[in-house]
Amino acid sequence: MSDAQSDGANPEKELSASNLPGQRGDTGEEIRVQRGMFGADNGGDTSGYGGLVRSIRLPGEASRPYGGWFDEVADELEGALEEQGLVPENALDKTVVDRGELTFHIEREHLVRVARTLRDDPALRFELCTGVSGVHYPGDKGRELHAVYHLRSITHNRLIRLEVSMPDADPHVPSLVAVYPTNDWHEREAYDFFGIVFDGHPALTRIMMPDDWQGFPQRKDYPLGGIAVEYKGAQIPAPDQRRSYS
């Protein structure tokens, strides 16, 4: 048995920090230091990983050439924005290439224009947005909330991402429903679970949680358990109050 097989690694893929999820070595932007496997610090550790200490990093800005068709898309986008009288650097905060994916970080006030340009420019033609994902990084001060959009070009068979960040204190970002109508329910879900407010959305209401629910369940600072839940008069006790069968 080879070493790769014995330690569980995929022998067909090079084992390095660049292709292990969550591992970036000393590169990228450090946003916090996590202790333990899951970062919990308000109870007894039952995972066995309580002594684990590691840096949580976001990928840093890439430098040209990005490689492959990434440079073509970046050039076309910047050129199209200039034709509209917009300085690309004012709209594009940074460009990230990480694990074979291209992500444009967009200033939120220019998000709609950039998305419409990516959709309509003949050399770009990202006709489809497959949704928006919310992300919460409590340690990323001043930009704790992120909205990530996945765009696909059916014409050119390409996939890119747009990312917009905002502070907890001002969780507003323009809605893209007018550009990509399929974002209607996705934006409602990101609002429901993360509290991101999509300005201009036709009906921004909760989609999973009850309308009067307090808080946003997928934020990292939302409590794990211990919340009494009631369904039509039936009370479900909090986890620490349930009967133990062990």
Summary of the structure (lengths in Angstrom):
residues: 246
radius of gyration: 21.4
end to end distance: 40.9
largest distance: 68.5
contacts: 616
relative contact order: 0.09
helix: 22%
strand: 26%
